[in-house]
């Protein structure tokens, strides 16, 4: 089996563990914003140390950065914060596996953002995958409101949080790509590392300022939960590096298709760790939405 497959599976595994830890934080002592801040508060210093160590070992200075980098880095950082808050808040509404599945709608939404902003076209296979994904979202939204009408299911808080998470994740992905192009380095992994270091620093400082203004008690709560918070930061960094490594070894379409194994991991975590029941309708929604994402990245 090729190395990129192992690296992609590892990335999905780290990301699943990170979501599990954030869910645990919200059920014990932290709000959605506090659990989100825990990720950036502990990962930003680690990322700065890793980038510094990498540059020193390579004997290279920090690559030149274009002026547009700061706009895209800040925009992407804000979008990712909002997306993470939506996902963590969703964990309080729905079970773990369905929450992660809803966040995967970012793959579908990226197509629409690319069409509207960049003029990218969508193939017939891609459009078919999008329509299949809509069926999956409909099944998940109906499962959220047992016995509710069609529109009530789609307009439920759980559905809105899930779709919002997907939208913000898609916006952050586009912004991060644009920011990385502003870093004058030949190696894609180095461009990604520089972008990630600056973005996580901005996210950590920005959320610290927000919580200091709006909910200072969460700052103390994040510190008191530092053991779990540090694990959140470590798994977040490990997952990010594995994704970048996999993308440097294989095409993004294949990596993202294999990366959907995260849905299987999240289903296992939901049933085995959190002891959450999953209905047949939810299983069907997860299966259909997962199939649509795989079709989109491989055939679209």
C-alpha positions as CSV (number, residue, x, y, z in Angstrom):
1,X,0.0,0.0,0.0
2,X,1.3,3.4,-0.9
3,X,2.7,5.8,1.7
4,X,0.2,8.6,0.9
5,X,-2.7,6.2,1.9
6,X,-1.3,5.6,5.3
7,X,-0.6,9.3,5.8
8,X,-4.2,10.2,4.8
9,X,-5.7,7.7,7.1
10,X,-3.5,9.1,9.9
11,X,-4.7,12.6,9.1
12,X,-8.3,11.5,9.3
13,X,-7.6,9.7,12.6
14,X,-6.0,12.7,14.2
15,X,-8.9,14.9,13.1
16,X,-11.4,12.5,14.5
17,X,-9.6,12.4,17.9
18,X,-9.4,16.2,17.9
19,X,-13.2,16.5,17.4
20,X,-13.7,13.9,20.2
21,X,-11.6,15.9,22.6
22,X,-13.4,19.1,21.8
23,X,-16.8,17.3,22.3
24,X,-15.5,16.1,25.7
25,X,-14.5,19.7,26.6
26,X,-18.0,21.1,25.8
27,X,-19.7,18.4,27.9
28,X,-17.5,19.0,30.9
29,X,-16.7,22.7,31.4
30,X,-16.3,24.7,28.2
31,X,-18.7,26.6,25.9
32,X,-18.4,26.1,22.1
33,X,-16.2,29.2,21.9
34,X,-14.0,28.0,24.8
35,X,-13.5,24.6,23.2
36,X,-12.6,26.3,19.9
37,X,-10.2,28.6,21.6
38,X,-8.5,25.6,23.3
39,X,-7.5,24.3,19.9
40,X,-5.8,27.5,18.8
41,X,-4.4,28.4,22.2
42,X,-2.3,25.3,22.5
43,X,-1.6,24.7,18.8
44,X,-0.3,28.2,17.9
45,X,2.8,28.1,20.2
46,X,3.6,24.5,19.1
47,X,3.3,25.6,15.4
48,X,5.6,28.5,15.9
49,X,8.2,26.3,17.6
50,X,7.9,23.7,14.8
51,X,8.3,26.3,12.0
52,X,11.3,27.9,13.7
53,X,12.9,24.5,14.1
54,X,12.3,23.6,10.5
55,X,13.8,26.9,9.2
56,X,16.8,26.6,11.5
57,X,17.4,23.0,10.4
58,X,17.1,24.0,6.8
59,X,19.4,27.0,7.3
60,X,16.9,29.3,5.7
61,X,15.2,32.6,6.6
62,X,11.5,33.1,6.7
63,X,10.3,33.3,3.1
64,X,9.1,36.6,1.7
65,X,5.4,37.2,2.1
66,X,3.2,39.1,-0.3
67,X,0.9,41.9,0.9
68,X,-2.3,40.1,0.1
69,X,-1.3,37.3,2.4
70,X,-2.5,39.1,5.5
71,X,-6.0,39.7,4.1
72,X,-6.5,36.0,3.1
73,X,-4.9,34.7,6.3
74,X,-7.2,36.8,8.5
75,X,-10.3,36.0,6.4
76,X,-9.5,32.3,6.4
77,X,-8.8,32.3,10.1
78,X,-12.1,34.0,10.9
79,X,-14.0,31.6,8.7
80,X,-12.3,28.6,10.3
81,X,-13.1,29.9,13.8
82,X,-16.8,30.3,12.9
83,X,-16.8,26.8,11.3
84,X,-15.3,25.2,14.4
85,X,-17.7,27.0,16.7
86,X,-20.6,25.7,14.5
87,X,-19.3,22.1,14.7
88,X,-18.7,22.2,18.4
89,X,-22.1,23.7,19.0
90,X,-23.6,21.0,16.7
91,X,-22.2,18.3,18.9
92,X,-24.6,19.5,21.6
93,X,-27.5,19.2,19.2
94,X,-26.8,15.9,17.4
95,X,-24.6,12.8,17.9
96,X,-20.9,12.8,17.1
97,X,-20.9,11.0,13.7
98,X,-23.7,13.1,12.2
99,X,-22.0,16.3,13.4
100,X,-18.8,15.4,11.6
101,X,-20.8,14.4,8.5
102,X,-22.6,17.7,8.3
103,X,-19.2,19.5,8.4
104,X,-18.2,17.5,5.3
105,X,-20.6,19.5,3.2
106,X,-17.7,21.9,2.7
107,X,-16.6,19.7,-0.2
108,X,-19.9,20.3,-2.0
109,X,-20.0,24.0,-1.1
110,X,-16.5,24.6,-2.4
111,X,-17.9,23.8,-5.9
112,X,-20.5,26.6,-5.6
113,X,-18.0,29.1,-4.2
114,X,-15.5,28.3,-7.0
115,X,-18.3,28.8,-9.6
116,X,-19.5,32.1,-8.1
117,X,-16.1,33.6,-7.3
118,X,-13.6,32.0,-9.8
119,X,-16.0,31.0,-12.6
120,X,-15.1,27.3,-12.2
121,X,-17.3,25.0,-14.1
122,X,-18.9,21.8,-12.8
123,X,-19.0,18.6,-14.8
124,X,-22.0,16.4,-15.2
125,X,-20.6,13.9,-12.7
126,X,-20.0,16.7,-10.3
127,X,-23.5,18.0,-10.5
128,X,-24.9,14.5,-10.0
129,X,-22.8,14.1,-6.9
130,X,-24.1,17.4,-5.6
131,X,-27.7,16.3,-6.1
132,X,-27.0,13.0,-4.3
133,X,-25.5,15.0,-1.4
134,X,-28.6,17.1,-1.1
135,X,-30.5,13.8,-0.6
136,X,-28.2,12.9,2.2
137,X,-28.5,16.3,3.9
138,X,-32.3,16.0,3.7
139,X,-32.2,12.6,5.4
140,X,-30.0,13.9,8.2
141,X,-32.2,17.0,8.7
142,X,-35.4,14.9,8.8
143,X,-33.7,12.6,11.4
144,X,-33.0,15.6,13.5
145,X,-36.8,16.4,13.9
146,X,-38.6,13.1,14.2
147,X,-42.1,13.4,12.8
148,X,-41.4,17.0,11.7
149,X,-42.3,18.4,8.3
150,X,-39.9,18.7,5.4
151,X,-39.2,22.4,5.8
152,X,-39.0,22.2,9.6
153,X,-36.3,19.6,9.3
154,X,-34.2,21.6,6.9
155,X,-34.6,24.8,9.0
156,X,-33.8,23.1,12.4
157,X,-30.9,24.5,14.4
158,X,-28.9,21.4,13.9
159,X,-29.1,21.6,10.1
160,X,-28.3,25.3,10.1
161,X,-25.3,24.8,12.3
162,X,-24.1,21.9,10.1
163,X,-24.6,23.8,6.8
164,X,-23.0,26.9,8.3
165,X,-19.9,24.8,9.4
166,X,-19.6,23.5,5.8
167,X,-19.9,26.9,4.3
168,X,-17.3,28.5,6.6
169,X,-14.9,25.5,6.1
170,X,-15.2,26.0,2.4
171,X,-14.5,29.7,2.6
172,X,-11.5,29.1,4.8
173,X,-10.1,26.5,2.4
174,X,-10.3,29.0,-0.5
175,X,-8.7,31.7,1.6
176,X,-5.9,29.5,2.8
177,X,-5.0,28.5,-0.7
178,X,-4.9,32.1,-1.7
179,X,-2.7,33.0,1.3
180,X,-0.3,30.1,0.6
181,X,0.3,31.4,-2.9
182,X,1.6,34.7,-1.4
183,X,4.4,32.9,0.3
184,X,7.6,32.9,-1.8
185,X,8.8,29.4,-1.3
186,X,9.1,26.5,-3.8
187,X,8.1,23.8,-1.3
188,X,4.3,23.5,-0.9
189,X,4.8,22.1,2.6
190,X,6.9,25.1,3.6
191,X,4.3,27.5,2.2
192,X,1.6,25.7,4.1
193,X,3.7,25.7,7.4
194,X,4.3,29.4,7.2
195,X,0.6,30.1,6.5
196,X,-0.5,27.8,9.3
197,X,1.9,29.4,11.8
198,X,0.6,32.9,11.1
199,X,-3.0,31.9,11.0
200,X,-3.0,29.9,14.2
201,X,-1.2,32.8,16.0
202,X,-3.9,35.2,14.7
203,X,-6.7,32.8,15.7
204,X,-5.3,32.3,19.2
205,X,-4.8,36.0,19.9
206,X,-8.1,36.9,18.3
207,X,-10.1,34.5,20.3
208,X,-8.3,35.3,23.5
209,X,-9.3,39.0,23.0
210,X,-12.9,38.0,22.2
211,X,-13.2,35.9,25.3
212,X,-11.5,38.5,27.5
213,X,-14.2,40.9,26.3
214,X,-17.2,38.7,26.2
215,X,-16.6,35.7,28.6
216,X,-13.5,36.0,30.7
217,X,-14.4,32.9,32.7
218,X,-13.8,30.7,29.7
219,X,-10.1,31.8,29.7
220,X,-9.7,30.3,33.1
221,X,-11.7,27.3,32.1
222,X,-9.4,26.6,29.1
223,X,-6.4,26.8,31.4
224,X,-7.9,24.5,34.0
225,X,-8.6,22.0,31.1
226,X,-5.1,22.4,29.8
227,X,-4.4,18.6,29.8
228,X,-7.1,17.9,27.4
229,X,-6.6,21.3,25.6
230,X,-3.0,20.4,25.0
231,X,-4.1,17.1,23.4
232,X,-6.5,19.1,21.2
233,X,-3.6,21.3,20.0
234,X,-1.3,18.3,19.4
235,X,-3.9,16.3,17.4
236,X,-4.8,19.5,15.5
237,X,-1.2,20.1,14.4
238,X,-0.6,16.4,13.7
239,X,-3.7,16.2,11.5
240,X,-2.8,19.4,9.6
241,X,0.8,18.2,8.9
242,X,-0.5,14.8,7.7
243,X,-3.0,16.4,5.3
244,X,-0.2,18.6,3.9
245,X,2.2,15.7,3.6
246,X,-0.5,13.6,1.8
247,X,-1.2,16.4,-0.6
248,X,2.5,16.5,-1.4
249,X,2.6,12.8,-2.2
250,X,-0.7,12.4,-4.2
251,X,-3.3,14.4,-6.0
252,X,-5.8,16.2,-3.8
253,X,-8.8,14.3,-5.3
254,X,-7.5,10.9,-4.3
255,X,-6.4,12.2,-0.8
256,X,-9.8,13.7,-0.1
257,X,-11.6,10.6,-1.3
258,X,-9.6,8.3,1.1
259,X,-9.9,10.9,3.8
260,X,-13.6,10.2,4.0
261,X,-12.6,7.3,6.2
262,X,-13.0,9.9,8.9
263,X,-16.7,9.3,8.7
264,X,-16.2,5.7,9.6
265,X,-13.9,6.7,12.5
266,X,-16.5,9.2,13.7
267,X,-19.3,6.6,13.5
268,X,-17.2,4.2,15.6
269,X,-16.4,7.0,18.1
270,X,-20.1,7.9,18.4
271,X,-21.2,4.4,19.2
272,X,-18.2,3.0,21.1
273,X,-16.9,6.0,23.0
274,X,-19.9,8.3,23.5
275,X,-22.5,5.5,23.5
276,X,-24.8,7.5,21.2
277,X,-27.5,5.7,19.3
278,X,-27.7,6.2,15.5
279,X,-30.9,5.6,13.7
280,X,-31.3,3.8,10.3
281,X,-32.3,7.1,8.7
282,X,-29.1,8.8,10.0
283,X,-27.0,5.9,8.8
284,X,-28.6,6.2,5.4
285,X,-27.9,9.9,5.3
286,X,-24.3,9.4,6.3
287,X,-23.9,6.8,3.6
288,X,-25.5,8.8,0.8
289,X,-23.7,12.1,1.7
290,X,-20.4,10.2,2.0
291,X,-20.9,8.6,-1.4
292,X,-21.7,12.0,-3.0
293,X,-18.5,13.5,-1.6
294,X,-16.4,10.6,-2.9
295,X,-18.0,10.9,-6.3
296,X,-17.5,14.7,-6.3
297,X,-13.7,14.6,-5.6
298,X,-13.0,11.6,-7.8
299,X,-15.3,12.2,-10.8
300,X,-16.2,15.9,-10.6
